[in-house]
Amino acid sequence: MDLEIDFRTGSSLRRQLEDALRVAIRSGRLVPGSALPPSRDLAEQLGVSRGVVIDFPRAGWKAALMRALRELPDTRLGYANHRGIAELRNALAGYLARVRGVVVQPEHVVVCCAASQALTVLWHALRHQGGRRVAIEDPGWRWQRYTVEHAGLEAVPVRVDGDGTVVSELAAADVDAVVMTPAHHYPTGVVMTAERRGALIAWARERGALIVEDDYDVDYRFGRDPVASLQGLAPDLVAFVGTTSKTLAPALRLAWVVPPSHLIDDVENVLLVTGVTPPTLDQIAMASFIEDAALERHLRSMRRRYRAKRDVLVAALGRQLSEVRVSGTAAGLHVLAWLPDGADEHATAMRARQSGVGVHELHRHCTTQAPSASALLLGFALPTESELVTATQLLASALCLCLGAVLMAVLARRIRRRPGA
Ligand SMILES: Cc1ncc(COP(=O)(O)O)c(C=O)c1O
């Protein structure tokens, strides 16, 4: 069964869908109860490419790694300092101070295998100091909650609104720490306001609580410069966490944490006991990548490419899905697209995934707060610009079919009720 819908026209998707269904029902091609075509068929018609290529500075990384392998003396092939090798801690201290305003001495930088490991290590250190409850953002990155719970602490969800985490709710949450993404909230894209940042620090100081700042995607800002780190405002209260997962690639498994000084010894003990540290060769390669400015060259070029991709995606959404609203600041590697009233985000996401378009539902990132509207997270890092346009068409088809199932039932009921129908 063909539904004749032209996604390029200016008229609303709902309107076009309604018209197409009306024509199909009237002509007898669609009878009440018939199944709408699976979006996989549409995917095949539109010829979407499922293949994606990862963006990674292979040549530069290979050169850094080969140099490390060539030059590393045998004496350094033994156990390394479990806080990280000196070269990388020096390089990171300079880089984070310059780029993020982090207040740090090299000896206070701890190199980890991933942001998730950095969080886990922090929670064990906190627990050792008597901490029991940690506030998590709701919605928020699910792994934050998983790491809190896995460390035997209680995760307490706290709301996020258009100004960032709702700090006034922290007092009632009765927590020893809070973990957050203030520079670019995951997944809504909100930047925490200066007033909230001030209130947060005042709360933490009065309570003696720890703030864990997850600075996961700060390298990608497409409009204004990122706000400086919270850690720079209160280094005695904030543990700053960074990762290469967005900056370079998740496969590197390289991250860092700058804990406040009262946690450093406990953090070190956790690392000592678990024995999990990134390989020395990778750490040396990363250090030279920072020192030789290869990282900044890579970021300059990636910022241009990601900005172009984001622009293509947002423009395609505006053209093909004008009812969808994109929210959040222009940053990071995903956009949050709010679906029109009546759209079921789960059904739409399922259909989109069946057609090869990887999207996430906002609900997946919620702990207790059910958002009043439906939204999907659309990542734009991996697809090419033309794949993004195709993916948007497929998403429009998926949304169309989901809204169609609802509309079809309504229309069929209306048509049946009409005298002489
Ligand atoms: C909020 C947030 N923090 C951190 C990360 C990266 O974590 P990791 O370094 O464990 O890969 C992500 C990745 O999606 C994220 O969304």
The ligand as a Tripos MOL2 file, in Angstrom:
@<TRIPOS>MOLECULE
LIG
   16    16     1     0     0
SMALL
NO_CHARGES

@<TRIPOS>ATOM
      1 C1         27.0250   12.4450   30.2000 C.3       1 LIG1
      2 C2         28.1230   11.5750   29.7020 C.ar      1 LIG1
      3 N1         29.2520   11.4550   30.4100 N.ar      1 LIG1
      4 C3         30.2800   10.6910   29.9910 C.ar      1 LIG1
      5 C4         30.1940    9.9840   28.8070 C.ar      1 LIG1
      6 C5         31.3640    9.1540   28.3400 C.3       1 LIG1
      7 O1         31.6780    8.1950   29.2410 O.3       1 LIG1
      8 P1         32.8980    7.1670   29.0640 P.3       1 LIG1
      9 O2         34.1630    7.9470   29.2000 O.co2     1 LIG1
     10 O3         32.6720    6.2030   30.1680 O.co2     1 LIG1
     11 O4         32.7980    6.5450   27.7130 O.co2     1 LIG1
     12 C6         29.0460   10.0590   28.0440 C.ar      1 LIG1
     13 C7         28.9280    9.2890   26.8020 C.2       1 LIG1
     14 O5         27.8990    9.1730   26.1930 O.2       1 LIG1
     15 C8         27.9790   10.8780   28.5040 C.ar      1 LIG1
     16 O6         26.8470   10.9890   27.8020 O.3       1 LIG1
@<TRIPOS>BOND
     1     1     2 1
     2     2     3 ar
     3     2    15 ar
     4     3     4 ar
     5     4     5 ar
     6     5     6 1
     7     5    12 ar
     8     6     7 1
     9     7     8 1
    10     8     9 2
    11     8    10 1
    12     8    11 1
    13    12    13 1
    14    12    15 ar
    15    13    14 2
    16    15    16 1
@<TRIPOS>SUBSTRUCTURE
     1 LIG1         1 GROUP 0 **** ****
